[in-house]
Amino acid sequence: MQKKPESSIGLNEIIENGKRVVSLETEAVSRLINRIDEDFAMSVKTIYSAEGRVILSGVGKSGLVGRKIVATMNSTGTPAIFLHPVDAMHGDLGIVRKEDVVILISKSGNTEELHDLILMLKRIGVPIIAMTSSRDSFLGKHSDYFLDISVDEEACPYDLAPTSSTTATLVIGDALAIALLQFRKFTPDDFAMLHPAGSLGKRLTLKINEIMITGNDIPIVSLETPFKETILEITSKRLGTTAVVDENGKLAGIVTDGDLRRLLEKEVNLEGLKARDLMTPSPKTIDKDKLASYAISKMENFKITSLVVVDEENVPIGIVHLHDLVNLGLQPNEK
């Protein structure tokens, strides 16, 4: 392999070049705010009202951005597919129905591959939403709604490689998808139906009653349980804690290995101590029908590692531990 020539560009210049790109693309995105106009609103209403799907099409980088917008729309409740304009003119145009809405992406608006497709789409009679830089372009003139993705300059130093323009297009696509999500009142439960796998699906669907420790595996002692037996309950159940219940079986407190360490640091006489002397009263609890994500957020907020699951009578029916939630793919910083 031929050795690459040494570059004269230093670290500081590399950093400045990177900052320049971020700055230019940030400016391009900020200008989009004033372009969220009536055409944008009508695009959202047209897509929402359509009985068919959203079909996106574009060539090159525009096509790649179009595929990303398709993925975002599908995951937020708007059925969408990508149609390559060349494939469309060689048979795939058959997937387009009058009930659909088509979004065509082209920086110039005069992309040759889109020219014939636009004419065919007009014959079919589908609404056309243009994502382009010029209303006076061929695409701009033949569309029903115009979404302006123009930028002052690309982040490429030669103003050639699509960079700022593709970022602007992607942001407009995200704005459409999320506006549609809110317009149709798409809920977290709807989102969960489309994302059943992975940590996201678990965070949205997994409930405490599906993962909590139950039955004889729950560490429980009474108020009068001696110190030694309380320790044995904590160590034998391997959760680093035990619930403490009163004479009616209702939760009275909790003893953790942290409580035991703090007690030993005081050098007190352990003889005759009972669970009531060791416990923290009024511990944090959770309902069995709560989401696992709520449990992990609550643990993080209170800096604890377990929650006792109680019924409507405040009787312990389970326990959930932070380690179990993490092992399922949930993370403490997920809200």
N, C-alpha and C positions, 0 to 999 in steps of 0.2 A: 504494500500500500504506500502510495506516495505521501511523503510528509507534507502536512499543511504549512503554508507560509506563515511566519510570525505576523501578528497584527500589531499595529502601532497604537491601537485604541486602548486607553487605560481604564482602570476600574471606575474612576469618577465619571468618565465620559459615557461608559455603559450605563451607569446609574442615571445620568442626566437624560440619556436617550430613552430609557424606560419611563422616566417621569414625564417626558414630553408626550409619549404615546398616551399615557393615562390622562394627562391634562387635555389633550385634543379630543379624546373620546368622551371625557366627562363633559366638555363644552358642547359636543355634538348632542349628547343625550339631554342636557339641560335645555337646549333649544326646542326640544320636542314638546315641552309643556304647552306652549302656545299653539301647537298644531292639533291638540286634542279638541276638535271642533264638532260642528254639526255632522260633517261627513263621518267622523269617527262614531258618533252616537248612532247615526242611521245604519252604519255597518254592523254595530252590535245588535240593533233591533232587527235588522234583516236576517242576520245569522240565527238569532233566537227564534224568529218566526218561521224559518225555513223548515220544511218537513224532511228534507234530506240532510246531506252531510256538507261539511266545509271541505272543498278541494283546493289545495295549494299547489302552485306550480312556479317554477323558476329554473334558471340555468346557472351552472357553476356555483359560485359562493351563495348566490341568491337561493339556489335550490337547496343547498345545505342548511341555510337559515330556515327555509320553508319546512324542511323535515323536522327541525327542532320545534318550530311553532306547532306543527302537527302533533308532536309528542306532548307538548304542554296542553294543547286543547283537549286531546283525548284523556289526559290524566285529570282534567278539571271539568269533565262532563260534556264537552262539545265534540261529537264524533267528527273526525277529520281524517283525510288521507292525502298522500302526496302523489301527484301525477306529473311525470316528466313530460315536457312539451314535445320532445321528439317521439317518445313512445305514444303520446296521445295521437299524433298524426299518422301512426302506423298501427292503429287498431285499438289502443287503450282508451280512446275518446268515448268508447262505448260505456264506460263506467259513469259518465256524467249524465245526470238526469235533470229535468227542468226544476225539480224540487230542491236541487243543490244550490250552494253559493260558492263561487270561485274567487280565490284570492290569488292574484298574479303579482309576482315580485320581480322587479327589474330596476336597477339603479337608473339607467338612462331612459327606460320606458320605450326604447326602440329596439329591444333585443330581437334579432332576426327570427330566432326559433319560436318566439311568442306571436309573431305577426299572424301567421295562418291560424294558430290556435284561437286567437282572439276573435277572428272572423267566424270560426266554427262555433265558438261559444255564443256569439251573438245570434246565430241561426237557431241554436238550441233554446235560447231565451233565458239563460241563467243570469242572475245578478252577478256583476263583476266588480270586485273591489281591487283597486290598483294600489300597490305599495311601490311608489316610484318617486323620483326626484323632480319630475316636471309634469305639470298638468297639461302642458301643450304637447307632450310626447304622444306617440301613437297609442300607447297604453292609456295614458291620461285622458285622451280625447274619447276613447271607446269604453271607458269604465263608467259604472253607475256612481261609484264613490271613490274619492281620491284621498289616500293617506300619504302625507308628505314625509319622505325619508331622506331628504336632501341634507348634505353636510357642506360646510365651507371648504374643508380639505380632508383628505384621508390622513391617517396617522403615518402612513408610509412616507418616507422623506421625499420620494419622487412623485407623490400624489397618484400612485398607480394601483398598488395592491388594495383591494377592498378591505378596509379596517374600520374606520369610523362609520362608514355607511352600513356595513353589516351589523355593527353594534346597534346603530339607530333602528335598523329594521327589526332586529331581535327584540328590542325594547317595545316597539310599537306592537309587535306580535304578542308579547307578554301582557301589554295593556289591554289588548283585545280579549285575550283568554280570561284574564282576571275580571274584567268588566262583565263578561258573559257569566262567569261564575257567580258574581254578586247579583246580576240581573235575574238569574234563575234561582237565586237563593240556595245555591249549592252548599250542603252542610258537611261537617266533618264525617258524619256517618256515610254520606254519599261518597266522599273521598276515600273512606276506608274500603268501600265496596270495590273500588278500582285499584286499590293498593293492598291486597290481602297478604302479600309476602314481605319478608324482611322486617327490619326494626320499625319502619314506618307503619306497616300494617299492624304490627303488634302494639305499637303505641296508641293506635286509633281504635283497636278492637279488643285487646286482651283485658279481661276483667279479673279482679282479685279472686273471685270464687273459683277461677280456673287454675290458679297457681298457688293458692295458699296452702300451708301445711295444716293438716286437720287430724282429728282423732287422737290416738295415743301418742302421736308425734309432737303434739303441742306441749311445750314445757309449761307446767302449771303447778303451783304450790299454794297452800293456804296461808292465811295470815299468821297462824301459829306454827308453821313448819320451822323446825330448828335450823340454825345456821348451816350445819354440815350437810343436812339433807337438801337445803336450798342450793348449795354449791354443786352437789351431785346431780340435781335436776338440770342445772345449767350446763354442766359438762357432758352429761349423758345424751342430751338432745342436740348438742353441737351447734347451738344458735347464738351462744353468748348472752342469753337472756332467759328470763322466765316470767310469766304472768303470775300475779298474786291475786287470789280471789277471796271474797269474804264467805261467811257461813251460808249465804244464799247462792254461792257460785258466781256472783257478779264481780266484775273486774274492780279491784281496789288499788292496784299499783303494779309496778314492774321492777324487777331487779336485773341489772346488767352486770357483766364482768367489770365494767367501768365503775359501777357502784362499789363492788367488792374491793377493787384496787384502791379507791379513795378511802374506803373504810380502814384498810390495812395501813395506809399511810398515817392514819391518826393514832396508831398504836393503842387502840382501845381494847378492853377486855371482851373477848369474843364469847366467853362462857355465858350461856343463857340467852344469847341473841336469837330472835325469831325473824321470819321473813318481813314482818311488819316493821321491824327496826331497820331493815336494809333497803326497803323499797322506795321508789320514787312514786308518790301518789299521783292520781289523775294523769296517767300516761297517754300518749298520743295513740289514737285508734283510727280505724278505717272501716267503712261498710263493704260488705262482700261484693256489692254491685258496682263499686267504683272501678274506673280504669286503672290498669297497672301504671300508666304514665302519671296519674294523679298521685299514686303511692310514692313513686320515686321522686317526684317533685317535693312532696311533703317531707320525705326523709331528708332531702337536701336542705330544705328551708330550716328545719329544726336540728340539723346536724346529728341525726340518729340513724341507726342501721336496721331497725325493725319496727313494725307496726302490729299491734294486736287487732285482729278482726273480731268485731263484736256484733251481736244481734240487736234487735230493738230493745231487749231487756238489759243490755250491757253485759251479756254473758259471752265470754271468749268462745269463738267457734273456729278460730284459726289464727295463724300468724304468718306474716310475709316478711322476708329478709331481703336486704339490699343486694346481697350476693346473688340470690336467685334471679332477681330482676336483671342484673347486669349479665348474668349467664344466658339470659334469653335474648340478649342483643339490645336491651334498653340501656340508655346512658344517663348518669345523674344530671347532666346539663340539659336534658330534653324537657321542654315545658309543655 
